C-alpha cells in the first residue's frame, strides 16, 4: 500500500472506532457533571462564608436537578456538616533541620438525613492530602501554591460529595 492509502485507512479506522463508542452510549466518567440525586431539594448546613459550601451549592444548582433550600423545613434532604478542618504538618526535613516538605490535609465529616430525621447517609469522613515542597527562598510562591492546592482539594471534595449524594438509596 502507498502512504496516502495507509493514512486513509487509519483515518477511517479512527472514525469507525469513534462512531462505535458514540453509538454504544459511552461517556467519560463525570462528563457533563450530571448526577441523578435521589431527592429534589437539599438544605446545606454550611456557614454562609464557607468556600466549600459555596462551591457545593454552585455545583448542585448548575446540575439543575436539585433545589438548594435556604429553609431546612422545606428540604427533602438535610446535609449536616459535623466537622471541617484544614491541616499542615511537616513531612520531611533537610540535613540542617529545616522543613523541606509539608503535608496539607483537608477533612470534612458530614451526614445526610431526610425530612423525617432518618439517616440517609451515616456520618462520613473524607480526608484529602497533598504534599508540597518548601523552599524558604521562595516563601511567597510557596504560599500561593499552598492556596492553589487547598482550592484543588476543595474542588475534589465537592466532586466526591456529589458522587456520595448520588449513591444514596432512599428508604
N, CA and C atoms as a LAMMPS dump frame, in Angstrom:
ITEM: TIMESTEP
0
ITEM: NUMBER OF ATOMS
513
ITEM: BOX BOUNDS ff ff ff
-5.0000000000000000e+02 5.0000000000000000e+02
-5.0000000000000000e+02 5.0000000000000000e+02
-5.0000000000000000e+02 5.0000000000000000e+02
ITEM: ATOMS id mol type element x y z
1 1 1 N 0.838 -1.184 0
2 1 2 C 0 0 0
3 1 3 C 0.878 1.241 0
4 2 1 N 0.339 2.286 -0.547
5 2 2 C 1.07 3.549 -0.58
6 2 3 C 0.78 4.333 0.691
7 3 1 N 1.598 5.32 0.958
8 3 2 C 1.481 6.116 2.191
9 3 3 C 0.126 6.813 2.307
10 4 1 N -0.405 7.449 1.225
11 4 2 C -1.718 8.099 1.368
12 4 3 C -2.833 7.086 1.652
13 5 1 N -2.714 5.899 1.095
14 5 2 C -3.732 4.883 1.302
15 5 3 C -3.699 4.385 2.757
16 6 1 N -2.5 4.206 3.318
17 6 2 C -2.357 3.778 4.71
18 6 3 C -2.943 4.842 5.641
19 7 1 N -2.679 6.09 5.303
20 7 2 C -3.206 7.195 6.115
21 7 3 C -4.731 7.217 6.037
22 8 1 N -5.305 6.971 4.867
23 8 2 C -6.757 6.949 4.7
24 8 3 C -7.366 5.81 5.518
25 9 1 N -6.723 4.644 5.512
26 9 2 C -7.214 3.505 6.287
27 9 3 C -7.178 3.834 7.786
28 10 1 N -6.129 4.488 8.248
29 10 2 C -6.022 4.867 9.665
30 10 3 C -7.12 5.853 10.062
31 11 1 N -7.372 6.841 9.209
32 11 2 C -8.416 7.836 9.49
33 11 3 C -9.778 7.16 9.539
34 12 1 N -10.057 6.27 8.587
35 12 2 C -11.339 5.561 8.571
36 12 3 C -11.481 4.657 9.805
37 13 1 N -10.402 4.016 10.226
38 13 2 C -10.447 3.175 11.43
39 13 3 C -10.733 4.021 12.672
40 14 1 N -10.115 5.182 12.75
41 14 2 C -10.355 6.077 13.89
42 14 3 C -11.8 6.568 13.898
43 15 1 N -12.336 6.915 12.737
44 15 2 C -13.732 7.356 12.644
45 15 3 C -14.685 6.225 13.024
46 16 1 N -14.389 5.015 12.57
47 16 2 C -15.218 3.864 12.903
48 16 3 C -15.214 3.612 14.41
49 17 1 N -14.043 3.687 15.038
50 17 2 C -13.943 3.495 16.487
51 17 3 C -14.73 4.564 17.236
52 18 1 N -14.632 5.815 16.778
53 18 2 C -15.381 6.904 17.422
54 18 3 C -16.881 6.702 17.266
55 19 1 N -17.32 6.246 16.107
56 19 2 C -18.744 6.014 15.871
57 19 3 C -19.265 4.881 16.737
58 20 1 N -18.485 3.824 16.891
59 20 2 C -18.893 2.693 17.724
60 20 3 C -19.013 3.132 19.178
61 21 1 N -18.031 3.889 19.668
62 21 2 C -18.091 4.362 21.056
63 21 3 C -19.266 5.303 21.279
64 22 1 N -19.525 6.197 20.341
65 22 2 C -20.644 7.131 20.475
66 22 3 C -21.972 6.381 20.398
67 23 1 N -22.035 5.364 19.569
68 23 2 C -23.268 4.61 19.394
69 23 3 C -23.632 3.752 20.582
70 24 1 N -22.664 3.309 21.355
71 24 2 C -22.963 2.432 22.495
72 24 3 C -23.309 3.224 23.751
73 25 1 N -23.267 4.552 23.703
74 25 2 C -23.608 5.373 24.862
75 25 3 C -22.445 5.634 25.785
76 26 1 N -21.242 5.338 25.36
77 26 2 C -20.047 5.555 26.183
78 26 3 C -19.887 7.03 26.511
79 27 1 N -19.597 7.322 27.761
80 27 2 C -19.274 8.672 28.199
81 27 3 C -18.144 8.57 29.203
82 28 1 N -17.268 9.567 29.196
83 28 2 C -16.225 9.601 30.207
84 28 3 C -16.859 9.785 31.574
85 29 1 N -16.266 9.182 32.6
86 29 2 C -16.808 9.282 33.948
87 29 3 C -16.871 10.746 34.367
88 30 1 N -18.046 11.145 34.837
89 30 2 C -18.211 12.515 35.297
90 30 3 C -18.398 13.515 34.178
91 31 1 N -18.482 13.055 32.949
92 31 2 C -18.616 14.008 31.846
93 31 3 C -19.954 14.709 31.957
94 32 1 N -19.926 15.984 31.796
95 32 2 C -21.131 16.784 31.908
96 32 3 C -21.443 17.149 33.344
97 33 1 N -20.827 16.476 34.307
98 33 2 C -21.048 16.795 35.713
99 33 3 C -22.456 16.501 36.191
100 34 1 N -23.205 15.66 35.481
101 34 2 C -24.585 15.373 35.85
102 34 3 C -24.65 14.168 36.772
103 35 1 N -25.356 14.324 37.869
104 35 2 C -25.575 13.237 38.806
105 35 3 C -27.074 13.138 39.049
106 36 1 N -27.594 11.93 39.149
107 36 2 C -29.009 11.728 39.451
108 36 3 C -29.169 11.618 40.954
109 37 1 N -29.677 12.665 41.553
110 37 2 C -29.836 12.686 43.005
111 37 3 C -31.161 12.022 43.382
112 38 1 N -31.194 11.322 44.512
113 38 2 C -32.424 10.644 44.939
114 38 3 C -33.409 11.567 45.652
115 39 1 N -33.21 12.868 45.579
116 39 2 C -34.1 13.845 46.199
117 39 3 C -34.154 15.083 45.314
118 40 1 N -35.235 15.872 45.479
119 40 2 C -35.413 17.069 44.648
120 40 3 C -34.913 18.351 45.306
121 41 1 N -34.789 18.336 46.639
122 41 2 C -34.314 19.537 47.329
123 41 3 C -33.41 19.147 48.488
124 42 1 N -32.46 20.035 48.774
125 42 2 C -31.497 19.77 49.84
126 42 3 C -31.2 21.068 50.587
127 43 1 N -30.957 20.919 51.881
128 43 2 C -30.522 22.049 52.707
129 43 3 C -29.1 21.751 53.15
130 44 1 N -28.216 22.717 52.989
131 44 2 C -26.806 22.554 53.327
132 44 3 C -26.486 23.344 54.592
133 45 1 N -25.917 22.68 55.579
134 45 2 C -25.629 23.314 56.872
135 45 3 C -24.229 23.901 56.914
136 46 1 N -23.824 24.57 55.856
137 46 2 C -22.531 25.246 55.851
138 46 3 C -22.721 26.682 56.328
139 47 1 N -21.712 27.25 56.98
140 47 2 C -21.791 28.682 57.294
141 47 3 C -21.872 29.491 55.993
142 48 1 N -22.463 30.636 56.06
143 48 2 C -22.663 31.483 54.864
144 48 3 C -21.349 31.822 54.169
145 49 1 N -20.268 31.919 54.924
146 49 2 C -18.979 32.324 54.351
147 49 3 C -18.084 31.156 53.958
148 50 1 N -18.604 29.933 54.033
149 50 2 C -17.79 28.753 53.734
150 50 3 C -17.528 28.627 52.233
151 51 1 N -16.255 28.643 51.815
152 51 2 C -15.962 28.472 50.385
153 51 3 C -16.39 27.09 49.873
154 52 1 N -16.275 26.059 50.72
155 52 2 C -16.692 24.723 50.321
156 52 3 C -18.205 24.676 50.124
157 53 1 N -18.944 25.28 51.045
158 53 2 C -20.4 25.329 50.934
159 53 3 C -20.845 26.088 49.685
160 54 1 N -20.162 27.188 49.39
161 54 2 C -20.488 27.979 48.205
162 54 3 C -20.256 27.181 46.935
163 55 1 N -19.139 26.461 46.872
164 55 2 C -18.846 25.673 45.674
165 55 3 C -19.805 24.499 45.528
166 56 1 N -20.176 23.864 46.641
167 56 2 C -21.132 22.758 46.577
168 56 3 C -22.498 23.264 46.107
169 57 1 N -22.945 24.405 46.637
170 57 2 C -24.213 24.992 46.184
171 57 3 C -24.167 25.292 44.695
172 58 1 N -23.071 25.866 44.249
173 58 2 C -22.916 26.215 42.837
174 58 3 C -23.015 24.973 41.955
175 59 1 N -22.352 23.894 42.362
176 59 2 C -22.387 22.658 41.58
177 59 3 C -23.772 22.016 41.579
178 60 1 N -24.453 22.042 42.713
179 60 2 C -25.805 21.484 42.77
180 60 3 C -26.772 22.292 41.911
181 61 1 N -26.657 23.608 41.97
182 61 2 C -27.543 24.457 41.165
183 61 3 C -27.243 24.317 39.677
184 62 1 N -25.974 24.142 39.335
185 62 2 C -25.593 24.002 37.924
186 62 3 C -26.168 22.726 37.321
187 63 1 N -26.278 21.674 38.135
188 63 2 C -26.842 20.414 37.633
189 63 3 C -28.314 20.597 37.275
190 64 1 N -29.004 21.469 38.014
191 64 2 C -30.394 21.784 37.692
192 64 3 C -31.404 20.748 38.142
193 65 1 N -30.979 19.642 38.738
194 65 2 C -31.924 18.604 39.153
195 65 3 C -32.311 18.722 40.621
196 66 1 N -31.562 19.511 41.39
197 66 2 C -31.803 19.639 42.832
198 66 3 C -31.893 21.113 43.194
199 67 1 N -32.904 21.439 44.004
200 67 2 C -33.027 22.796 44.543
201 67 3 C -32.267 22.868 45.862
202 68 1 N -31.518 23.936 46.042
203 68 2 C -30.84 24.163 47.317
204 68 3 C -31.733 25.099 48.123
205 69 1 N -32.302 24.572 49.193
206 69 2 C -33.245 25.337 50.015
207 69 3 C -32.516 26.138 51.083
208 70 1 N -33.033 27.311 51.368
209 70 2 C -32.489 28.153 52.437
210 70 3 C -33.124 27.795 53.782
211 71 1 N -34.311 27.17 53.748
212 71 2 C -35.04 26.783 54.946
213 71 3 C -35.025 25.26 55.06
214 72 1 N -34.521 24.746 56.17
215 72 2 C -34.376 23.301 56.352
216 72 3 C -35.721 22.577 56.321
217 73 1 N -36.797 23.235 56.747
218 73 2 C -38.103 22.572 56.802
219 73 3 C -38.695 22.32 55.413
220 74 1 N -38.179 22.988 54.392
221 74 2 C -38.695 22.81 53.026
222 74 3 C -37.91 21.771 52.228
223 75 1 N -36.83 21.259 52.784
224 75 2 C -35.942 20.359 52.033
225 75 3 C -36.275 18.894 52.284
226 76 1 N -36.063 18.066 51.26
227 76 2 C -36.242 16.621 51.387
228 76 3 C -35.019 15.971 52.035
229 77 1 N -33.85 16.58 51.843
230 77 2 C -32.613 16.043 52.416
231 77 3 C -31.884 17.148 53.173
232 78 1 N -31.328 16.783 54.302
233 78 2 C -30.592 17.735 55.138
234 78 3 C -29.129 17.295 55.201
235 79 1 N -28.244 18.145 54.728
236 79 2 C -26.813 17.869 54.7
237 79 3 C -26.195 18.549 55.918
238 80 1 N -25.805 17.745 56.916
239 80 2 C -25.241 18.283 58.157
240 80 3 C -23.726 18.194 58.122
241 81 1 N -23.065 19.308 58.381
242 81 2 C -21.605 19.332 58.48
243 81 3 C -21.248 19.074 59.938
244 82 1 N -20.575 17.967 60.197
245 82 2 C -20.19 17.615 61.558
246 82 3 C -18.792 18.112 61.893
247 83 1 N -17.986 18.381 60.867
248 83 2 C -16.643 18.894 61.095
249 83 3 C -15.958 19.199 59.781
250 84 1 N -15.214 20.286 59.765
251 84 2 C -14.443 20.68 58.582
252 84 3 C -13.13 21.259 59.081
253 85 1 N -12.019 20.722 58.588
254 85 2 C -10.737 21.24 59.049
255 85 3 C -9.67 21.129 57.965
256 86 1 N -8.734 22.05 58.04
257 86 2 C -7.554 22.038 57.19
258 86 3 C -6.349 21.88 58.099
259 87 1 N -5.347 21.16 57.605
260 87 2 C -4.161 20.965 58.425
261 87 3 C -2.891 21.05 57.604
262 88 1 N -1.811 21.311 58.299
263 88 2 C -0.499 21.402 57.66
264 88 3 C 0.507 20.813 58.63
265 89 1 N 1.213 19.775 58.177
266 89 2 C 2.202 19.158 59.048
267 89 3 C 3.509 18.967 58.287
268 90 1 N 4.575 18.885 59.035
269 90 2 C 5.901 18.711 58.435
270 90 3 C 6.028 17.277 57.952
271 91 1 N 6.423 17.133 56.703
272 91 2 C 6.586 15.81 56.112
273 91 3 C 8.042 15.363 56.137
274 92 1 N 8.966 16.289 55.842
275 92 2 C 10.384 15.933 55.88
276 92 3 C 11.246 17.167 56.157
277 93 1 N 12.438 16.896 56.671
278 93 2 C 13.41 17.951 56.989
279 93 3 C 14.677 17.712 56.181
280 94 1 N 15.428 18.789 55.932
281 94 2 C 16.719 18.617 55.245
282 94 3 C 17.809 18.332 56.281
283 95 1 N 19.034 18.25 55.839
284 95 2 C 20.141 17.897 56.74
285 95 3 C 20.41 18.963 57.801
286 96 1 N 19.951 20.187 57.571
287 96 2 C 20.134 21.267 58.545
288 96 3 C 18.964 21.371 59.521
289 97 1 N 17.974 20.489 59.375
290 97 2 C 16.821 20.516 60.272
291 97 3 C 15.75 21.495 59.839
292 98 1 N 15.841 21.993 58.615
293 98 2 C 14.82 22.92 58.103
294 98 3 C 13.785 22.131 57.301
295 99 1 N 12.581 22.672 57.249
296 99 2 C 11.48 21.994 56.556
297 99 3 C 11.766 21.912 55.065
298 100 1 N 11.6 20.709 54.515
299 100 2 C 11.773 20.508 53.083
300 100 3 C 10.428 20.243 52.409
301 101 1 N 9.518 19.565 53.129
302 101 2 C 8.202 19.252 52.59
303 101 3 C 7.143 19.354 53.672
304 102 1 N 5.949 19.796 53.27
305 102 2 C 4.782 19.816 54.137
306 102 3 C 3.741 18.865 53.567
307 103 1 N 2.881 18.384 54.432
308 103 2 C 1.719 17.607 54.022
309 103 3 C 0.488 18.435 54.372
310 104 1 N -0.311 18.775 53.368
311 104 2 C -1.541 19.539 53.575
312 104 3 C -2.707 18.565 53.627
313 105 1 N -3.649 18.798 54.505
314 105 2 C -4.825 17.926 54.586
315 105 3 C -6.093 18.759 54.678
316 106 1 N -7.164 18.202 54.151
317 106 2 C -8.481 18.844 54.197
318 106 3 C -9.466 17.736 54.556
319 107 1 N -10.148 17.888 55.678
320 107 2 C -11.062 16.858 56.176
321 107 3 C -12.459 17.432 56.333
322 108 1 N -13.438 16.67 55.859
323 108 2 C -14.845 17.023 56.039
324 108 3 C -15.571 15.805 56.582
325 109 1 N -16.349 16.016 57.649
326 109 2 C -17.203 14.963 58.2
327 109 3 C -18.632 15.468 58.072
328 110 1 N -19.493 14.642 57.447
329 110 2 C -20.873 15.062 57.224
330 110 3 C -21.806 13.871 57.285
331 111 1 N -23.086 14.162 57.356
332 111 2 C -24.122 13.134 57.264
333 111 3 C -25.299 13.733 56.52
334 112 1 N -26.173 12.866 56.047
335 112 2 C -27.364 13.311 55.322
336 112 3 C -28.576 12.651 55.956
337 113 1 N -29.583 13.474 56.25
338 113 2 C -30.843 12.992 56.828
339 113 3 C -31.989 13.369 55.906
340 114 1 N -33.113 12.662 56.053
341 114 2 C -34.291 13.054 55.282
342 114 3 C -35.141 14.004 56.129
343 115 1 N -36.277 14.42 55.604
344 115 2 C -37.132 15.391 56.297
345 115 3 C -37.692 14.826 57.6
346 116 1 N -37.782 13.488 57.725
347 116 2 C -38.293 12.854 58.947
348 116 3 C -37.179 12.517 59.932
349 117 1 N -36.005 13.057 59.7
350 117 2 C -34.837 12.897 60.56
351 117 3 C -34.236 11.488 60.521
352 118 1 N -34.574 10.69 59.506
353 118 2 C -33.939 9.378 59.329
354 118 3 C -32.634 9.581 58.586
355 119 1 N -31.638 8.814 58.967
356 119 2 C -30.316 8.945 58.362
357 119 3 C -30.282 8.279 56.984
358 120 1 N -29.983 9.081 55.957
359 120 2 C -29.826 8.549 54.605
360 120 3 C -28.38 8.146 54.354
361 121 1 N -27.462 8.89 54.965
362 121 2 C -26.035 8.605 54.846
363 121 3 C -25.421 8.813 56.227
364 122 1 N -24.87 7.743 56.778
365 122 2 C -24.258 7.808 58.106
366 122 3 C -23.09 8.8 58.097
367 123 1 N -22.655 9.245 59.28
368 123 2 C -21.513 10.165 59.307
369 123 3 C -20.356 9.632 58.473
370 124 1 N -19.929 10.457 57.545
371 124 2 C -18.907 10.089 56.565
372 124 3 C -17.764 11.071 56.653
373 125 1 N -16.549 10.553 56.645
374 125 2 C -15.364 11.415 56.679
375 125 3 C -14.615 11.281 55.361
376 126 1 N -14.314 12.42 54.774
377 126 2 C -13.481 12.458 53.567
378 126 3 C -12.242 13.268 53.924
379 127 1 N -11.078 12.664 53.761
380 127 2 C -9.82 13.351 54.023
381 127 3 C -8.97 13.325 52.764
382 128 1 N -8.531 14.492 52.342
383 128 2 C -7.658 14.616 51.175
384 128 3 C -6.306 15.123 51.645
385 129 1 N -5.258 14.636 51.009
386 129 2 C -3.897 15.064 51.358
387 129 3 C -3.124 15.427 50.099
388 130 1 N -2.3 16.443 50.226
389 130 2 C -1.394 16.831 49.147
390 130 3 C -0.056 17.181 49.783
391 131 1 N 1.021 16.823 49.113
392 131 2 C 2.362 17.172 49.581
393 131 3 C 2.859 18.389 48.821
394 132 1 N 3.59 19.233 49.511
395 132 2 C 4.133 20.435 48.89
396 132 3 C 5.59 20.595 49.331
397 133 1 N 6.458 20.759 48.36
398 133 2 C 7.872 21.021 48.666
399 133 3 C 7.986 22.459 49.156
400 134 1 N 8.923 22.695 50.066
401 134 2 C 9.084 24.039 50.622
402 134 3 C 10.501 24.525 50.393
403 135 1 N 10.598 25.779 49.995
404 135 2 C 11.901 26.418 49.797
405 135 3 C 11.802 27.801 50.436
406 136 1 N 12.593 28.025 51.494
407 136 2 C 12.475 29.298 52.225
408 136 3 C 12.923 30.504 51.41
409 137 1 N 13.566 30.282 50.284
410 137 2 C 13.934 31.415 49.424
411 137 3 C 12.774 31.818 48.51
412 138 1 N 11.7 31.008 48.498
413 138 2 C 10.537 31.301 47.662
414 138 3 C 9.254 31.224 48.488
415 139 1 N 9.237 31.896 49.608
416 139 2 C 8.122 31.795 50.544
417 139 3 C 6.806 32.249 49.914
418 140 1 N 6.791 33.395 49.236
419 140 2 C 5.548 33.901 48.643
420 140 3 C 5.013 32.958 47.577
421 141 1 N 5.881 32.429 46.754
422 141 2 C 5.446 31.499 45.711
423 141 3 C 4.876 30.23 46.337
424 142 1 N 5.495 29.743 47.394
425 142 2 C 5.022 28.527 48.051
426 142 3 C 3.705 28.763 48.767
427 143 1 N 3.482 29.963 49.301
428 143 2 C 2.196 30.281 49.914
429 143 3 C 1.093 30.285 48.857
430 144 1 N 1.393 30.838 47.692
431 144 2 C 0.419 30.831 46.591
432 144 3 C 0.134 29.404 46.137
433 145 1 N 1.159 28.581 46.074
434 145 2 C 0.982 27.189 45.686
435 145 3 C 0.117 26.451 46.708
436 146 1 N 0.318 26.767 47.973
437 146 2 C -0.485 26.156 49.032
438 146 3 C -1.961 26.516 48.875
439 147 1 N -2.232 27.782 48.588
440 147 2 C -3.616 28.227 48.369
441 147 3 C -4.232 27.481 47.189
442 148 1 N -3.466 27.325 46.11
443 148 2 C -3.966 26.601 44.941
444 148 3 C -4.227 25.132 45.255
445 149 1 N -3.363 24.525 46.047
446 149 2 C -3.57 23.124 46.421
447 149 3 C -4.823 22.953 47.276
448 150 1 N -5.062 23.874 48.207
449 150 2 C -6.29 23.808 49.007
450 150 3 C -7.516 23.995 48.118
451 151 1 N -7.436 24.9 47.152
452 151 2 C -8.553 25.113 46.23
453 151 3 C -8.809 23.856 45.393
454 152 1 N -7.733 23.19 44.97
455 152 2 C -7.863 21.947 44.22
456 152 3 C -8.491 20.853 45.091
457 153 1 N -8.07 20.768 46.346
458 153 2 C -8.656 19.782 47.257
459 153 3 C -10.135 20.072 47.481
460 154 1 N -10.491 21.347 47.568
461 154 2 C -11.883 21.734 47.755
462 154 3 C -12.732 21.288 46.571
463 155 1 N -12.236 21.507 45.344
464 155 2 C -12.969 21.085 44.147
465 155 3 C -13.097 19.559 44.114
466 156 1 N -12.051 18.854 44.497
467 156 2 C -12.082 17.398 44.544
468 156 3 C -13.079 16.921 45.597
469 157 1 N -13.108 17.593 46.734
470 157 2 C -14.028 17.256 47.814
471 157 3 C -15.475 17.421 47.361
472 158 1 N -15.771 18.494 46.652
473 158 2 C -17.125 18.731 46.145
474 158 3 C -17.544 17.6 45.209
475 159 1 N -16.653 17.18 44.316
476 159 2 C -16.989 16.089 43.403
477 159 3 C -17.23 14.786 44.162
478 160 1 N -16.449 14.521 45.197
479 160 2 C -16.66 13.315 46
480 160 3 C -17.983 13.375 46.75
481 161 1 N -18.336 14.549 47.264
482 161 2 C -19.616 14.717 47.954
483 161 3 C -20.763 14.463 46.975
484 162 1 N -20.686 15.038 45.78
485 162 2 C -21.743 14.852 44.793
486 162 3 C -21.92 13.374 44.439
487 163 1 N -20.812 12.664 44.269
488 163 2 C -20.911 11.229 43.963
489 163 3 C -21.553 10.46 45.119
490 164 1 N -21.21 10.821 46.347
491 164 2 C -21.792 10.121 47.502
492 164 3 C -23.268 10.46 47.666
493 165 1 N -23.639 11.703 47.384
494 165 2 C -25.051 12.071 47.442
495 165 3 C -25.849 11.311 46.384
496 166 1 N -25.287 11.187 45.198
497 166 2 C -25.972 10.483 44.102
498 166 3 C -26.117 8.991 44.404
499 167 1 N -25.234 8.44 45.232
500 167 2 C -25.267 6.999 45.535
501 167 3 C -26.221 6.659 46.678
502 168 1 N -26.837 7.647 47.302
503 168 2 C -27.766 7.393 48.411
504 168 3 C -28.971 6.632 47.889
505 169 1 N -29.343 5.594 48.639
506 169 2 C -30.55 4.828 48.325
507 169 3 C -31.644 5.272 49.278
508 170 1 N -32.714 5.904 48.763
509 170 2 C -33.785 6.368 49.646
510 170 3 C -34.495 5.191 50.32
511 171 1 N -34.915 5.421 51.592
512 171 2 C -35.599 4.366 52.334
513 171 3 C -37.078 4.405 52.112
